[in-house]
Amino acid sequence: MAEGWTRNLKGDIIEPYSAGIETHGLNSNAVKVMAESGIDISNYRSKHVDELMYPSFDYIVTLCSHANEYCPVFPGKAKIVHFGFEDPQKLAQESKSDEEKLEHFRRVRDDIKAFITKLPDELNK
């Protein structure tokens, strides 16, 4: 979701790459709630950070506490910053309905959007 928002809102000044320390596939609920906001991420894929070890990055931004704890060392002079968001998939596990699951994804989607709108200024705090 963060890559989708960044490409949509800040693609003229930020070239985002999205990857995780584990791959889980593209979450259909994430695709659905982003589509509700007019952003198609259906062609995105779950990538492992090992696929992105060699481009030169200005920033490495971790968005969940697990990634922040276990983020690998990247070559170069990238500044590593952490902005934590809840994991909507974990939140959805306790949901009693599909709509309740989607509400978790919508809330996190909107939280991420609010963060992305503050970039790049937020990175230098």
C-alpha positions in Angstrom: 0.0 0.0 0.0 2.9 2.4 0.8 4.4 1.9 -2.6 1.1 2.5 -4.3 0.4 5.7 -2.3 4.0 7.0 -2.9 3.8 6.3 -6.7 0.4 8.0 -6.8 1.1 11.0 -4.5 4.8 11.6 -4.7 6.0 9.8 -7.8 7.3 13.0 -9.3 9.8 13.4 -6.5 10.3 10.0 -4.9 11.1 6.7 -6.6 9.7 4.1 -4.2 10.7 0.5 -4.0 8.8 -1.9 -1.7 10.2 -5.1 -0.2 10.0 -7.1 3.0 12.2 -9.3 5.0 9.7 -12.1 4.2 7.5 -12.5 1.2 3.8 -13.4 1.6 2.3 -12.6 -1.7 0.1 -9.7 -2.6 -2.8 -9.4 -0.2 -6.2 -9.3 -1.9 -7.6 -7.1 0.8 -4.9 -4.6 0.3 -5.6 -4.6 -3.5 -9.3 -4.1 -2.8 -9.0 -1.2 -0.4 -6.4 0.6 -2.6 -8.8 0.2 -5.6 -11.5 1.9 -3.5 -9.1 4.9 -3.4 -8.5 4.7 -7.1 -5.1 3.1 -7.0 -4.5 -0.2 -8.8 -1.8 -2.3 -7.1 -2.9 -5.5 -8.6 0.2 -5.8 -10.7 2.5 -5.3 -7.7 4.3 -8.3 -6.2 5.7 -9.2 -2.8 9.5 -8.8 -3.1 12.3 -9.8 -0.7 14.8 -7.1 0.3 17.6 -9.3 -1.2 16.2 -8.3 -4.6 16.9 -4.6 -3.8 20.3 -4.8 -2.2 22.3 -3.0 -5.0 20.5 0.1 -6.0 21.8 3.1 -4.2 19.1 4.4 -1.8 18.9 7.7 0.0 16.5 6.3 2.6 15.4 2.9 3.9 12.0 3.3 5.5 10.6 0.4 7.6 6.9 0.5 8.3 6.4 -2.4 10.7 8.2 -3.3 13.9 9.3 -6.7 12.7 11.0 -5.2 9.7 12.6 -2.5 11.9 14.1 -5.1 14.2 15.4 -7.3 11.4 16.2 -4.9 8.6 19.4 -6.0 6.8 22.3 -3.7 6.3 22.2 -2.0 2.9 25.3 -0.9 1.0 25.9 2.8 0.6 24.9 5.7 2.8 21.2 5.3 3.1 19.6 6.8 6.2 17.4 4.2 7.9 14.2 5.5 9.5 11.2 3.7 11.0 7.6 4.8 11.0 5.4 2.0 12.5 2.0 1.0 11.2 -0.1 -1.8 12.5 -0.2 -4.9 10.3 -3.7 -5.1 8.9 -3.4 -8.8 8.1 -2.7 -9.5 11.8 -5.6 -7.3 12.9 -7.9 -9.0 10.4 -7.3 -12.4 11.9 -9.6 -11.6 14.8 -12.3 -10.2 12.6 -15.7 -11.8 12.5 -16.7 -10.8 9.0 -15.1 -9.9 5.7 -16.3 -6.3 6.1 -14.6 -6.1 9.5 -11.3 -7.3 7.9 -11.6 -4.7 5.2 -12.1 -2.0 7.9 -8.7 -2.8 9.3 -7.1 -2.5 5.9 -8.9 0.7 5.2 -7.7 2.3 8.5 -4.1 1.3 7.9 -4.4 2.4 4.2 -5.5 5.8 5.4 -2.8 6.0 8.0 -0.2 5.2 5.4 -1.6 7.8 3.0 -1.4 10.5 5.8 2.3 9.6 6.3 3.1 9.6 2.5 1.5 13.1 2.1 4.2 14.4 4.5 7.1 13.1 2.5 9.9 13.9 2.1 9.8 16.4 5.0 8.9 13.6 7.5 12.1 11.7 6.7 14.3 14.5 8.0 12.7 14.8 11.5 
